[in-house]
Amino acid sequence: MHIVIVNRWPRFRDERRWDNELTRYEDFFDHQQHQISYVVDAPGAEGVLAPAQQIAHQVQVGDVNQYEQLLAAVEEVIARVGPVDQLIALSEFTLEIAARVRQTLNIPGHGPDEVAVYRDKARMKEILQAKGLRVPPFARCQSVEQALHFAREIGFPLIVKPVDGAASMGVEKVEDEPALRQMLNDIELSRYEIEGFMHGQTYHIDGFADVDGSVPFQVVSRYINSCLDFAKAQPLGSVIVQKSALRTRIEAFSKQILQALNLRCTAFHLEIFVEPDDSLVFLEIGARVGGSEVPHLINKVFGVNLYEHWLRRLAGEQVPLPAVSNDPSGGWLVIPKPARLPCRVLRADSLRAELPNLWRELLPEPGQILEAGGSYDALHSGRFIFVGGSEVATENDIRHATQTFQFQAEPL
């Protein structure tokens, strides 16, 4: 099998950083049994650790998220190595580009129509609504007047967001009609949707779907604050939910969603609302491994590397799930960079002495400069992973860390 991996993630040799340590392509693919090629950009080149003599071919481009560059690189790989059986892209931002390349070059796998099911936030809700699963009131932004009419019907506040976004980038909570009108005049309407604001608690479910659509593994977690809060420089975390009637309902709802969207042989990151009346409402889904500390926490608590299960399944292998006899919990917290950037760090105090369940902690050093940009796995004011406690104890640790963490910086 000839497999081409599109990688835009570095692997850090600094022992303080754990980002992307689970994307071990050199371990998951037998580079001698299969022909393994890579297309990378500069950071992604640092994430390819297989011996050079075992790599069929590697092409470095300026930006793997540019269609023309990725297409030319894969064409070069085909010219040097031969036809491609799998074109694998793990990043949320690369999925659509890779789908277009597959379609253009007749490579097996998901094309643009299939990828739209888990990338176009309006499309996924259209499908689920037609299947009778509950979604927020929503509409594509076809025109300013159409969006205003929709807003008047459902009321404020409401959410306006890109249909193809990630990490809450470009998402805005709009409080009234003048603010909505202003925003609609400033955006490319065809790329946006408008939806009703849901007042429930947000949960995320992470796992993988097998080739037959079954869900052999999933973990339910409850957010502390929201991704939209994080985009506004507020802390974000989550705690793994232990056994309960609600968790059982959420797991069943998750399977219904995956079946309705026909997601197969993929990792997934699903977000839902649990409304005040305990009803479950779909928010969005990605056919990828969850971001931030999610995969690292799951690997530590359950012994399941979601990247490994996903990638090896794509190569026709299957990794057995480890037995978990107890009902563990754990959680994570990211305290984002200050709102005013760039800034120079003055202090970032460790919490290890006061939180015994703190497994991992990443803090910037005094004097270090924090720049704008990056997502949840960038270097922030503080990143923390907690293991070993119950759901209640883990949430208490997260809230304690949020309230007591000492951080100071000066804007530049």
HELIX and SHEET records of a PDB file:
HELIX    1   1 TYR A   25  PHE A   28  1                                   4    
HELIX    2   2 ALA A   42  ALA A   45  1                                   4    
HELIX    3   3 ALA A   52  GLN A   54  5                                   3    
HELIX    4   4 TYR A   67  VAL A   81  1                                  15    
HELIX    5   5 LEU A   95  LEU A  105  1                                  11    
HELIX    6   6 PRO A  112  ARG A  119  1                                   8    
HELIX    7   7 LYS A  121  ALA A  130  1                                  10    
HELIX    8   8 VAL A  144  ILE A  154  1                                  11    
HELIX    9   9 GLU A  177  LEU A  184  1                                   8    
HELIX   10  10 LEU A  189  ARG A  191  5                                   3    
HELIX   11  11 CYS A  227  ALA A  231  1                                   5    
HELIX   12  12 ALA A  245  LEU A  261  1                                  17    
HELIX   13  13 VAL A  294  PHE A  302  1                                   9    
HELIX   14  14 LEU A  306  LEU A  314  1                                   9    
HELIX   15  15 GLU A  391  THR A  404  1                                  14    
SHEET    1   A 4 HIS A  57  GLN A  60  0                                        
SHEET    2   A 4 GLN A  35  VAL A  40  1                                        
SHEET    3   A 4 HIS A   2  ASN A   7  1                                        
SHEET    4   A 4 GLN A  86  ALA A  89  1                                        
SHEET    1   B 4 PHE A 138  ARG A 140  0                                        
SHEET    2   B 4 TYR A 192  GLY A 196 -1                                        
SHEET    3   B 4 LEU A 158  PRO A 162 -1                                        
SHEET    4   B 4 GLU A 172  VAL A 174 -1                                        
SHEET    1   C 8 LEU A 280  GLY A 286  0                                        
SHEET    2   C 8 THR A 266  VAL A 274 -1                                        
SHEET    3   C 8 GLN A 201  ALA A 209 -1                                        
SHEET    4   C 8 PHE A 217  ILE A 224 -1                                        
SHEET    5   C 8 LEU A 236  ILE A 240 -1                                        
SHEET    6   C 8 GLY A 330  ILE A 335 -1                                        
SHEET    7   C 8 GLY A 382  VAL A 387 -1                                        
SHEET    8   C 8 LEU A 358  LEU A 362 -1                                        
SHEET    1   D 3 ILE A 369  LEU A 370  0                                        
SHEET    2   D 3 CYS A 343  ALA A 348 -1                                        
SHEET    3   D 3 PHE A 407  PRO A 411 -1                                        
END                                                                             
